[in-house]
Amino acid sequence: KGAWWAKTAELLGAKTLYNIAKNSAARGDECAKRLNALQGGTKGKAEVDATSNTLFTYAGWADKYGGAAKGVPIRGMALAMSEPVGTIAALCPGTDPLLGLVGLMAPAIAMGSRITAVASTAFPLAATDFIQILETSDVPAGVVNILTGDPAELATHLASHMNVDAVWSLNGHAAQ
């Protein structure tokens, strides 16, 4: 299951991330207003800009991560091969809810992995609003999944799920 994405991600990953970035930038003002309303501040525009930059950056890198032979300081050579992890479960940080989600999602997609993200508990609507952008960006089904709920409770289930290959959390302080 899901191996199809790993095999096609080098071709489709860049295009998929570029579409997400383009659609995210097009809805930037709307997203910034929503983030300001959710967080009660004025840094929504800065977060949306950082999110768009992150997406465009990983879109540019997505098709450039193939294996390569690299020189090492001593005699010899090292072969670096980038391989997808599979499905990554990620517990998003509680601050910067949109950038926190995209900062975990974009590298996973760029490397050919799939992601199941647990949205920020404090601001889950930022992630659920982002689903609309994903739906209009031709993201293949199953590449990005977003869950809301108690991260401590969901982490246990995700870690023991047979189709989850890795779990990521920011120093155990996810989704505060």
C-alpha positions, 0 to 999 in steps of 0.5 A: 500500500502506498508504494505507488507514491514513492515510485512516482513522487520524484515526478509528481512530488514537485508538481504536487507541491508547486500546485499546493504552493500556488493555491496557498499563495492565491488564498494568502490574504484569506488564510492570513485573516483566518489565522489572525482571527484564530490566534488573536494577533496580527502575524497571520500574513508573516505565517502565510508568507513563510508557509508559501516560501516553504512550499515553493522551496520543497517543490524545487527540491522534490525532483533533485534528491536522487542518490549520488556518489559523494567524496569523503575526507579520507580515501573512498567514496560514500553513496547517499541514497534517499529513500522514502520512509513510507507513511509518517505520522506527525504531531504538529506543533501548537504554535504557528499552526499552518506553518507547523503543518506545512513544515512537516508535510512538505519534506515528507511529500518531497521525499516520496513519503506520505503523511498523516498529521495530527493538527495543532490542538490549539488551532485545528481549524487552520489545518482543516481550512488547509484541506480545501487548498489540498483538494484544489491542488491535485494531491493524490488521495492518501498522500496527506491525511489530517487528523484532529484530536488529542495528540497524546491519545492519537499518538498511541494509536498511530505508533501501533498502526500497521501502516505507519512506518514512523512517528514524529513529534517535536521533543514530545511537546506536540500540539500543545 
